[in-house]
Structures are given as C-alpha cells and as structure tokens.
Amino acid sequence: MLQNIDIGTLLFLSIGAVFLCVIGLLLFFGLQVLGTTANALLGFFATLVTGGPVVWCGCLVVIFICALVAGGAILVTTCNANPSAINFCLLVP
C-alpha cells in the first residue's frame, strides 16, 4: 500500500486536511457570531412587538416612516434614471 503513495499525494492530502480544519473553525465561530447577532436583533424586535399596545403603535409608526423613506428613495432614484417613466417624476426636482 505504501508503495503506491508518493510524497506529492501525501503533501496534497495534508494541506487539504489543514484547510478543512481551518474552514471548519471559521464556520464554527462565524455561525456562533451570526447566531448571537440574530438572537439579539430578534429579541429586540420581539420586545418591541410584545411590549403592549403603546409600544406596538410606536413600532408601527417607525416601520411606516421607514417604508415611506425607502419608497421616496426608490422614487427619486427611478425618476433620476428615467424622468419620462412616470408623470409623477415631473414633480420631483
């Protein structure tokens, strides 16, 4: 069995094993960081949503304002790209 294995194959296999270990460690710690961040963000939003009617109304207003800002940004970008696309673009400077 050892007669068929040359030094290039052993070197290739050992480098591959080292890369697999490094990638495994990066995935291990990277997924922990992503999971912790997602848990913190989702916990924050869950606190806003389940905090009662007063907090929910404020959260709804913030979401509505963010949607309006995003919609306005999309509208201005579209109008700057092609002013003749819609007549509403004539109102946007």
C-alpha positions in Angstrom: 0.0 0.0 0.0 2.8 2.5 0.9 4.5 1.7 -2.4 1.7 3.5 -4.4 1.7 6.7 -2.3 4.2 9.3 -3.3 5.3 12.5 -1.4 3.2 14.8 -3.6 0.0 12.9 -2.7 0.8 13.0 1.0 1.6 16.7 0.8 -1.7 17.4 -1.1 -3.7 15.4 1.4 -2.1 17.0 4.4 -2.7 20.5 3.0 -6.3 19.6 2.3 -6.8 18.4 5.8 -5.3 21.6 7.2 -7.6 23.7 5.0 -10.6 21.7 6.1 -9.8 22.2 9.7 -9.3 26.0 9.2 -12.6 26.2 7.3 -14.4 24.2 10.0 -13.1 26.5 12.7 -14.1 29.6 10.8 -17.6 28.2 10.2 -17.9 27.2 13.9 -17.1 30.6 15.2 -18.7 32.5 12.3 -22.0 30.7 12.9 -21.9 31.5 16.6 -21.4 35.2 15.9 -24.2 35.2 13.3 -26.5 33.3 15.7 -25.7 35.6 18.6 -26.3 38.7 16.5 -29.6 37.4 15.0 -30.8 36.4 18.5 -30.0 39.9 19.9 -31.8 41.6 17.0 -34.8 39.3 17.0 -35.0 39.7 20.8 -35.1 43.4 20.5 -37.8 43.4 17.9 -39.8 40.8 19.9 -39.6 43.1 22.9 -41.0 46.0 20.8 -43.8 43.9 19.3 -44.9 42.2 22.6 -44.4 45.2 24.8 -48.1 46.2 24.7 -50.3 48.4 22.6 -48.4 51.6 23.3 -45.1 50.1 22.2 -46.7 48.4 19.2 -48.2 51.6 18.0 -44.8 53.3 18.2 -43.2 50.4 16.4 -45.8 50.5 13.7 -45.2 54.3 13.2 -41.5 53.7 12.9 -42.0 50.9 10.4 -44.4 53.1 8.4 -41.8 56.0 8.4 -39.1 53.7 7.2 -41.3 52.4 4.4 -42.1 56.0 3.3 -38.4 56.9 3.3 -37.5 53.8 1.4 -40.3 54.4 -1.1 -39.2 58.0 -1.5 -35.6 56.9 -2.2 -36.8 54.4 -4.8 -39.0 57.0 -6.4 -36.2 59.6 -6.6 -33.7 57.0 -8.0 -36.2 55.9 -10.6 -37.0 59.5 -11.6 -33.3 60.4 -11.9 -32.7 57.3 -14.0 -35.6 57.9 -16.4 -37.6 61.1 -16.0 -40.1 60.1 -18.7 -41.0 56.8 -16.9 -44.0 58.3 -15.0 -45.7 61.6 -14.8 -45.1 61.9 -11.1 -41.4 62.3 -11.9 -42.1 65.8 -13.1 -42.9 66.9 -9.5 -39.5 65.6 -8.3 -36.7 68.0 -8.9 
